[in-house]
Amino acid sequence: MEAKASRQAESFPLEKVLERIRKASRQWPRPVVTEISRRQDPFCVLIATILSLRTKDETTATAADQLFRLADTAESMVLLNRSTIEKAIYPVGFYRTKSSSILEICQLLIDEYDGKVPNSIENLLRIKGVGRKTANLVLTRGFNKPGICVDTHVHRIPNRWGYVRSRTPEETEMRLRRKLPLKYWIPINDWLVAFGRQICRPVSPLCSQCPVKSWCRRVGVESSR
């Protein structure tokens, strides 16, 4: 069974598929952290990613803007009290917990990294509250270093295509690291997040509007529109 899945994945026209999605994604909103990464500031990318967890992009964008007007470095952030941060980022999901996490993270950056965000996945993962998705996003969007940020969309869609066969986002990341061409590592998250939100949705995807439907194996798709 695994051998058959491997042969199917090898025959999948990845470059054609990603090129179609890249072109289509121009008309779709870009993920908020990608927009914030235009600051070319790893600290802002890290904090914005923390804010974005379980929060809509529109809310994250407003909260991040309000917070960074008050403080945009670890040193300036720790001068704020928790209630000030809470007011700035409300109504992001779990805003009280995130306010405490932001202060803890900033203090750690000051104590161990001279106030700078570390640029290795190993050190990023040492930060409480930072998992592989966040670490990879900081690497790719904060430092422009190779990494594959696997969120729910990047996990779901390659499995739906039949390009990979994995059960968890971390397993998907490792499989993609082995077979995805390096030139796609950084942009694949942007493209598949936009594609997953607009077309390849978790439930009842819009297959009739999909630009890559002729190549998709629709693994696990029970109904579509």
Buried (B, 14 or more C-beta within 10 A) or exposed (E): EEEEBEEBBEEBBBEEBBBBBBEBBEEBBBBBBBBBBEBEBBBBBBBBBBBBBEBEBEBBBBBBEBBBEBBBBBEEBBEBEEEBBBEBBBEBBBBEEBBBBBBBBBEBBBEEBEBEBBBEBEBBEBBEBBEBBBBBBBBBBBBEBEBBBBBEBBBBBBBBBBBBBBEEBBBBBBBBBEBBEEEBBBBBBBBBBBBBBBBBBEEEBEBEEBBBBEBBBBBEBEEBE
